[in-house]
């Protein structure tokens, strides 16, 4: 194998290998591939910048590395590719070593390159050479951004269910604590016990999942009771939180990393524990396992409202499939109005 400096006469061979590279590693979705522009830049680099080739024993081109000086101190490794048949022979390392020597001779002190986050093999090699992540380009579809950013105000709802038959004490706790929550509530509703669960609904908590959790924790703490939160967030995911004596003892989110990446342990922790749920609610563990499904994305699961209905049935909870606006229709419901 021979590594040598390249020039304009090598354009056809480099262009052919670059096309192989472009087919194997297409650009990310947010970048349209302009072949003529790319080949034009390769021609410029071959003529006036840094270009290094690797040839096999018969003189055939098996790899290339291209570099461009951006300023007096900074350079960019614009292209690096080794054909599949020639890999795992240290050719990429040899090519970049020569590029680095060329840059060093020019007084360049810093080298950077672009690599797709999905290219784990290349990133591992570059890290071993001493390169590190400095800037991360994040991308997403406009449709998904519109959904995520616009959904928070319009499509979250939830309810609290207290394992108790003492409606009066639950009502008193709601009257005392809800005014302490930030935001102007238009009212709360306490539904009479059904299957041993008292339902609690609140205007602010309906729209703000964090407020729903705060109220549930307070009711569990004051009553020393088991309390379940069931809610649909952003019309995309189902969340279940189980409290006992004011402490969270189990939590489930249908898409654990919907709101962002999590440590592996936290992802597992959001999968629901059938034994804990069974112990505190009487639900069948196997039934909990069937409904507490998780997935990487909402589209991999049934709609969140369907998951909510199924989960509520397993827990024996009624009135979980609607929020504050519909709660007054529950027979015997106590409405607590706010000024």
C-alpha positions as CSV (number, residue, x, y, z in Angstrom):
1,X,0.0,0.0,0.0
2,X,1.3,3.4,-1.0
3,X,0.3,6.8,0.4
4,X,1.2,9.9,-1.7
5,X,0.3,13.5,-2.4
6,X,-2.4,14.0,-5.0
7,X,-2.9,16.6,-7.6
8,X,-5.3,17.7,-10.4
9,X,-4.4,14.7,-12.6
10,X,-6.0,12.4,-9.9
11,X,-9.4,14.1,-10.2
12,X,-11.2,11.3,-12.1
13,X,-10.0,8.6,-9.7
14,X,-10.9,10.6,-6.6
15,X,-14.3,11.6,-8.0
16,X,-15.1,7.9,-8.7
17,X,-14.2,6.9,-5.1
18,X,-16.1,9.9,-3.7
19,X,-19.3,8.8,-5.5
20,X,-18.8,5.4,-3.8
21,X,-18.5,7.3,-0.5
22,X,-21.6,9.4,-1.2
23,X,-23.7,6.3,-1.9
24,X,-22.5,4.6,1.3
25,X,-22.8,7.6,3.6
26,X,-25.6,9.9,2.3
27,X,-25.8,13.4,3.8
28,X,-28.3,14.0,6.7
29,X,-31.8,14.8,5.7
30,X,-31.4,18.5,6.3
31,X,-28.6,18.7,3.7
32,X,-29.4,18.3,0.0
33,X,-26.5,16.7,-1.9
34,X,-25.2,18.9,-4.7
35,X,-22.9,16.5,-6.6
36,X,-21.5,19.1,-9.0
37,X,-20.7,21.5,-6.2
38,X,-19.0,18.7,-4.2
39,X,-16.9,17.6,-7.1
40,X,-16.0,21.2,-7.8
41,X,-14.7,21.6,-4.3
42,X,-12.7,18.4,-4.7
43,X,-11.1,19.8,-7.8
44,X,-10.2,23.0,-6.0
45,X,-8.6,21.1,-3.1
46,X,-6.6,18.8,-5.5
47,X,-5.3,22.0,-7.2
48,X,-4.4,24.2,-4.3
49,X,-5.0,22.6,-0.9
50,X,-4.1,19.3,0.8
51,X,-4.9,16.0,-0.8
52,X,-3.5,12.6,0.0
53,X,-4.3,9.2,-1.7
54,X,-3.8,5.6,-0.8
55,X,-3.1,3.1,-3.5
56,X,-2.9,-0.7,-3.4
57,X,0.0,-2.7,-4.7
58,X,-1.4,-2.6,-8.3
59,X,-1.8,1.2,-8.2
60,X,-5.5,1.2,-7.7
61,X,-7.0,4.0,-5.6
62,X,-8.4,2.6,-2.3
63,X,-8.7,5.8,-0.1
64,X,-8.3,9.5,0.0
65,X,-8.2,12.4,2.5
66,X,-8.7,16.0,1.7
67,X,-8.0,19.1,3.8
68,X,-8.6,22.8,3.5
69,X,-6.9,25.6,5.4
70,X,-9.5,27.9,6.8
71,X,-7.3,30.5,8.4
72,X,-3.7,30.9,9.6
73,X,-4.3,28.6,12.6
74,X,-7.2,26.4,11.6
75,X,-7.7,23.6,9.1
76,X,-10.6,21.2,8.2
77,X,-10.4,17.6,7.2
78,X,-13.1,17.9,4.5
79,X,-13.2,14.3,3.3
80,X,-11.9,10.9,4.4
81,X,-12.8,7.7,2.8
82,X,-11.4,4.2,2.5
83,X,-13.1,1.6,0.2
84,X,-14.8,-1.2,2.0
85,X,-12.5,-3.9,0.7
86,X,-9.4,-2.1,2.0
87,X,-10.6,-1.3,5.5
88,X,-9.2,-2.5,8.9
89,X,-5.6,-2.1,7.6
90,X,-4.8,1.2,9.1
91,X,-5.2,3.1,5.8
92,X,-7.4,5.9,7.3
93,X,-4.8,6.5,10.0
94,X,-2.0,6.7,7.5
95,X,-4.0,9.1,5.3
96,X,-4.8,11.4,8.2
97,X,-1.3,11.2,9.5
98,X,0.0,12.7,6.2
99,X,-2.7,15.4,6.2
100,X,-1.7,16.4,9.7
101,X,1.9,16.6,8.7
102,X,1.0,18.9,5.8
103,X,-1.1,21.1,8.1
104,X,1.7,21.3,10.7
105,X,4.2,22.4,8.0
106,X,1.9,25.3,7.2
107,X,1.7,26.3,10.9
108,X,-1.9,25.1,11.4
109,X,-2.6,24.4,15.1
110,X,-6.2,23.1,15.1
111,X,-8.0,20.6,13.0
112,X,-11.7,19.9,12.8
113,X,-14.1,17.7,10.8
114,X,-17.8,17.0,10.4
115,X,-19.2,13.6,11.2
116,X,-22.8,12.3,11.4
117,X,-23.8,11.3,14.9
118,X,-25.1,8.0,13.5
119,X,-21.6,7.1,12.3
120,X,-20.6,5.5,15.6
121,X,-17.6,3.6,14.1
122,X,-16.0,6.8,12.6
123,X,-16.7,8.8,15.8
124,X,-14.9,6.1,17.8
125,X,-11.9,6.3,15.6
126,X,-11.7,10.0,15.6
127,X,-12.0,10.1,19.4
128,X,-9.1,7.6,19.6
129,X,-7.0,10.0,17.5
130,X,-7.7,12.8,20.0
131,X,-10.6,14.7,18.5
132,X,-13.5,15.6,20.7
133,X,-17.1,16.9,20.3
134,X,-17.1,20.7,20.3
135,X,-20.3,21.6,18.4
136,X,-23.3,19.4,18.0
137,X,-25.8,20.2,15.2
138,X,-29.3,19.3,16.2
139,X,-32.0,18.9,13.6
140,X,-35.7,18.1,13.6
141,X,-38.7,18.3,11.3
142,X,-40.9,21.5,11.3
143,X,-44.0,19.3,11.7
144,X,-42.6,17.7,14.9
145,X,-41.5,21.0,16.3
146,X,-44.9,22.5,15.7
147,X,-46.5,19.6,17.4
148,X,-44.2,19.6,20.4
149,X,-44.1,23.4,20.9
150,X,-47.7,24.0,20.3
151,X,-49.2,21.0,22.2
152,X,-48.3,22.0,25.7
153,X,-51.0,24.6,25.9
154,X,-53.9,22.7,24.4
155,X,-53.6,18.9,24.6
156,X,-52.6,17.8,28.1
157,X,-55.1,16.7,30.7
158,X,-55.2,14.4,33.7
159,X,-56.9,13.4,36.9
160,X,-56.1,12.3,40.4
161,X,-57.6,9.3,42.1
162,X,-57.4,8.9,45.9
163,X,-57.9,5.5,47.4
164,X,-60.5,6.5,50.0
165,X,-64.2,6.7,50.7
166,X,-63.9,9.9,52.8
167,X,-65.1,12.5,50.3
168,X,-65.3,15.3,52.9
169,X,-61.6,15.1,54.0
170,X,-60.5,15.0,50.3
171,X,-62.6,18.0,49.5
172,X,-61.2,19.9,52.4
173,X,-57.6,19.1,51.4
174,X,-58.4,20.3,47.8
175,X,-59.9,23.5,49.1
176,X,-56.9,24.2,51.3
177,X,-54.1,23.3,48.9
178,X,-55.3,24.3,45.4
179,X,-55.2,28.1,46.1
180,X,-51.4,27.6,46.9
181,X,-50.8,26.4,43.3
182,X,-49.4,29.0,40.9
183,X,-51.9,30.1,38.2
184,X,-55.5,31.2,38.2
185,X,-57.7,28.1,38.5
186,X,-61.3,28.3,37.3
187,X,-62.3,25.6,39.7
188,X,-61.9,22.0,41.0
189,X,-64.1,19.0,41.1
190,X,-64.2,16.2,43.6
191,X,-66.0,13.1,42.4
192,X,-67.6,10.6,44.8
193,X,-65.9,7.3,45.3
194,X,-66.3,4.7,42.6
195,X,-64.6,1.3,43.1
196,X,-62.9,2.8,46.1
197,X,-61.3,5.7,44.3
198,X,-62.3,9.4,44.7
199,X,-61.6,11.4,41.6
200,X,-60.1,14.9,41.8
201,X,-59.9,17.3,38.8
202,X,-58.6,20.9,38.6
203,X,-58.5,23.5,35.8
204,X,-54.8,24.5,36.4
205,X,-53.7,20.9,37.0
206,X,-55.5,19.7,33.9
207,X,-53.3,22.0,31.7
208,X,-50.1,21.7,33.7
209,X,-48.9,18.2,34.4
210,X,-46.4,19.4,37.0
211,X,-49.2,21.0,39.0
212,X,-51.2,17.8,38.8
213,X,-48.3,16.0,40.4
214,X,-48.0,18.6,43.1
215,X,-51.6,18.3,44.1
216,X,-51.5,14.5,44.0
217,X,-48.4,14.4,46.3
218,X,-50.1,16.8,48.7
219,X,-53.3,14.7,48.9
220,X,-51.3,11.5,49.4
221,X,-49.3,13.2,52.2
222,X,-52.3,14.7,54.0
223,X,-54.4,11.6,53.7
224,X,-51.7,9.1,54.2
225,X,-53.3,7.4,51.2
226,X,-52.5,5.7,47.9
227,X,-53.0,8.2,45.1
228,X,-52.8,7.6,41.4
229,X,-52.2,10.2,38.7
230,X,-53.3,9.4,35.2
231,X,-52.7,11.9,32.4
232,X,-52.2,12.4,28.7
233,X,-49.4,14.9,28.0
234,X,-49.2,16.8,24.7
235,X,-51.7,14.4,23.2
236,X,-48.8,12.0,22.7
237,X,-47.8,10.1,25.8
238,X,-49.5,8.6,28.9
239,X,-48.1,9.1,32.3
240,X,-49.0,7.2,35.5
241,X,-47.6,8.1,38.9
242,X,-48.4,6.1,42.1
243,X,-48.0,7.9,45.4
244,X,-48.0,6.3,48.9
245,X,-47.9,8.6,52.0
246,X,-46.7,11.5,49.9
247,X,-43.9,9.5,48.2
248,X,-43.7,8.4,44.6
249,X,-43.4,4.7,44.6
250,X,-43.8,4.0,40.9
251,X,-44.0,5.9,37.7
252,X,-44.8,5.1,34.0
253,X,-44.3,7.1,30.8
254,X,-45.3,5.4,27.6
255,X,-42.4,7.0,25.8
256,X,-39.7,7.3,28.5
257,X,-37.4,9.6,26.5
258,X,-40.2,11.7,24.9
259,X,-39.1,14.8,26.8
260,X,-35.4,14.2,26.2
261,X,-32.6,11.6,26.7
262,X,-32.4,9.9,30.1
263,X,-29.8,7.7,31.8
264,X,-30.5,4.0,31.2
265,X,-31.7,3.5,34.8
266,X,-34.3,6.3,34.5
267,X,-35.6,4.8,31.3
268,X,-36.1,1.4,33.1
269,X,-37.7,3.2,36.1
270,X,-40.4,4.7,33.8
271,X,-41.6,1.3,32.6
272,X,-44.0,0.6,35.6
273,X,-43.5,-2.1,38.3
274,X,-46.4,-4.5,38.0
275,X,-45.8,-5.9,41.6
276,X,-45.9,-2.4,43.2
277,X,-48.9,-1.4,41.2
278,X,-50.6,-4.7,42.1
279,X,-49.8,-4.3,45.8
280,X,-51.2,-0.8,46.1
281,X,-54.2,-1.0,43.7
282,X,-55.2,-4.6,43.5
283,X,-54.6,-4.7,39.7
284,X,-53.5,-8.0,38.2
285,X,-49.7,-7.9,37.6
286,X,-50.0,-9.6,34.2
287,X,-52.6,-7.1,33.1
288,X,-50.4,-4.2,34.2
289,X,-47.6,-5.7,32.1
290,X,-49.8,-5.8,29.1
291,X,-51.0,-2.2,29.2
292,X,-47.8,-0.5,30.5
293,X,-46.1,-0.7,27.2
294,X,-43.2,1.6,26.3
295,X,-41.6,2.5,23.0
296,X,-39.0,4.9,21.5
297,X,-41.7,7.1,19.8
298,X,-45.5,7.7,20.2
299,X,-46.1,6.3,16.7
300,X,-44.9,2.9,17.9
301,X,-47.8,2.7,20.4
302,X,-51.6,3.0,20.3
303,X,-52.9,6.6,20.8
304,X,-52.3,8.0,24.3
305,X,-56.0,8.2,25.0
306,X,-56.4,4.5,24.2
307,X,-53.5,3.6,26.5
308,X,-55.1,5.8,29.2
309,X,-58.5,4.0,28.9
310,X,-56.8,0.6,29.0
311,X,-54.6,1.5,32.1
312,X,-57.6,3.0,34.0
313,X,-59.6,-0.2,33.4
314,X,-56.8,-2.4,34.7
315,X,-56.6,-0.2,37.9
316,X,-60.3,-0.2,38.3
317,X,-60.3,3.6,38.1
318,X,-63.3,5.4,36.6
319,X,-63.4,8.9,35.2
320,X,-59.8,9.0,34.1
321,X,-60.4,9.5,30.4
322,X,-61.5,13.1,30.7
323,X,-60.3,16.2,32.4
324,X,-61.7,19.1,34.5
325,X,-64.1,20.4,31.8
326,X,-66.2,17.2,31.8
327,X,-65.9,16.3,35.5
328,X,-69.0,18.3,36.6
329,X,-71.1,15.8,34.6
330,X,-70.2,13.0,37.0
331,X,-73.1,12.2,39.2
332,X,-72.7,13.5,42.7
333,X,-69.6,15.5,41.9
334,X,-68.7,18.4,44.2
335,X,-67.7,21.6,42.3
336,X,-65.3,24.0,44.0
337,X,-65.4,27.3,42.1
338,X,-62.7,30.0,42.1
339,X,-63.3,33.7,41.8
